[in-house]
Amino acid sequence: MTVQYSQKYETIKKVCLDAGFNTSPICHQILTSGRVPFLPYKRPMTKKGFFKKYEYVYDEHLDIYICPNEKDLHYKTADREG
């Protein structure tokens, strides 16, 4: 049954998705399968007065992000209380 399913859908070349599916892993899977994704534009949701995502710089050697105020941002996890 799996063979029939894959044969049936391997002719699909273009995929139209809702904005909720616009994530890197989903887009990567679509592109590596040889299909073209069509996704709506989604405006950045940065609040007024806050830095935008693209303004931060990742330092691969130190494994940290550097914010536009030139402060090092180290990863910290959150517990159940936030």
C-alpha positions as CSV (number, residue, x, y, z in Angstrom):
1,M,0.0,0.0,0.0
2,T,2.9,2.4,0.7
3,V,4.2,1.9,-2.8
4,Q,0.8,2.9,-4.3
5,Y,0.8,6.0,-2.1
6,S,4.3,7.1,-3.1
7,Q,3.6,6.5,-6.8
8,K,0.3,8.3,-6.6
9,Y,1.9,11.5,-5.2
10,E,5.3,11.6,-6.8
11,T,3.9,13.5,-9.7
12,I,3.1,16.5,-7.5
13,K,5.6,19.2,-8.3
14,K,4.1,22.3,-6.5
15,V,2.9,22.6,-3.0
16,C,0.8,25.5,-1.6
17,L,0.8,25.9,2.1
18,D,-0.7,28.1,4.8
19,A,1.6,30.6,6.6
20,G,1.7,28.3,9.7
21,F,3.7,25.8,7.7
22,N,6.4,28.3,6.8
23,T,9.2,26.7,8.9
24,S,12.7,25.8,7.9
25,P,12.3,22.0,8.4
26,I,9.1,21.9,6.4
27,C,10.5,24.0,3.5
28,H,13.7,22.0,3.5
29,Q,11.8,18.7,3.2
30,I,9.7,20.1,0.3
31,L,12.7,21.4,-1.6
32,T,14.8,18.3,-1.1
33,S,11.9,16.2,-2.4
34,G,12.1,18.2,-5.7
35,R,8.9,20.1,-5.2
36,V,8.3,23.9,-5.2
37,P,6.7,25.4,-2.1
38,F,4.3,28.4,-2.4
39,L,3.8,30.2,0.9
40,P,2.2,33.5,1.7
41,Y,4.3,36.4,2.8
42,K,4.3,36.9,6.6
43,R,5.4,40.2,8.0
44,P,7.9,40.2,10.8
45,M,6.2,40.4,14.2
46,T,8.9,42.4,16.0
47,K,7.4,44.8,18.5
48,K,8.1,48.5,18.1
49,G,11.4,49.5,19.8
50,F,12.8,46.0,19.8
51,F,15.7,44.7,17.6
52,K,14.8,42.7,14.5
53,K,16.0,39.1,14.2
54,Y,18.4,39.9,11.3
55,E,20.2,42.6,13.4
56,Y,21.7,39.9,15.7
57,V,25.0,38.3,14.7
58,Y,25.9,34.7,15.4
59,D,29.5,34.0,16.4
60,E,30.1,30.4,15.4
61,H,33.5,30.2,17.2
62,L,32.0,31.2,20.6
63,D,28.6,29.7,19.9
64,I,26.8,32.9,21.0
65,Y,24.6,35.6,19.5
66,I,25.7,39.2,19.7
67,C,22.9,41.8,19.9
68,P,23.1,45.2,18.3
69,N,24.0,46.7,21.7
70,E,27.2,44.6,21.4
71,K,26.2,42.3,24.3
72,D,26.9,38.6,24.3
73,L,23.7,36.5,24.5
74,H,24.4,33.0,25.9
75,Y,21.9,30.3,25.6
76,K,19.9,29.4,28.7
77,T,17.0,27.0,28.9
78,A,13.7,27.6,30.6
79,D,12.2,25.4,33.3
80,R,8.5,24.7,33.9
81,E,8.1,28.0,35.6
82,G,9.5,29.9,32.6
